Amino acid sequence: MPKKIEEMRIKIFADGAEKASMLELAQKPYIKGLTTNPTLMCKAGVTNYEEFAKDVLSVIKDKPISFEVFSDNFSEMERQGRLINSWGSNVYVKIPITNTKREPSYGLIKRLSADGVKLNVTAIFTMEQIKKTIESLNPEVPAVISVFAGRIADTGVDPLPLMKEAKTLLKGFPKFELLWASPREFLNIFHAEEAGADIITVTPDLLKKIEKIGYSLKDFSVDTVKMFYDDGQKAGYKL
């Protein structure tokens, strides 16, 4: 029998940018934090970045929330990052591991972290990126290292060994947390737990499947057959 969410060590962060959903999920005891990014915000129709973020932060004050910079220039990223950091003590600034020109962000990460900015270093895919991120961060300042395990799996590569090795590297850094990003199915929560990850980001659609944990597979089989039958009847198919 799988563990219940409340029994798991890993922290679930809701990933999204629709205000109503964010506020609703933030009330759930099993949601320990929230993350968003420019792509999610664009899809949600957000037009004023700062207004949206401050509106959300006026309600969600007791759980960490990550907001991402959206420039491709490191000087502008730094300006945006420092501004975002000023919005609240529960804010983490998301910094991409590289810009679109393939220039790594380690210098920026080092400057911000040295100044006490809590970072969520995002879009990490390789062990080299993980190691250099750890080297760049101030060990006295909380930080999240977001490895896109789901997208790694999309290439046919098993992300579990990478995540386990990353967790081993982080043992000497208690203020750094390893995040399993971009899950593709609900089972990934259990994979992330197995890997030793501290956090996993989960979309609202995947979170809806929480009620299925421990559900009888025999009953699930009948439910599925009922769905096929009902839809066939609804469509009025005849042979």
Order of alpha helices (4+ residues) and beta strands (2+ residues): beta-alpha-beta-alpha-alpha-beta-alpha-beta-alpha-beta-alpha-beta-alpha-alpha-beta-alpha-beta-alpha-alpha
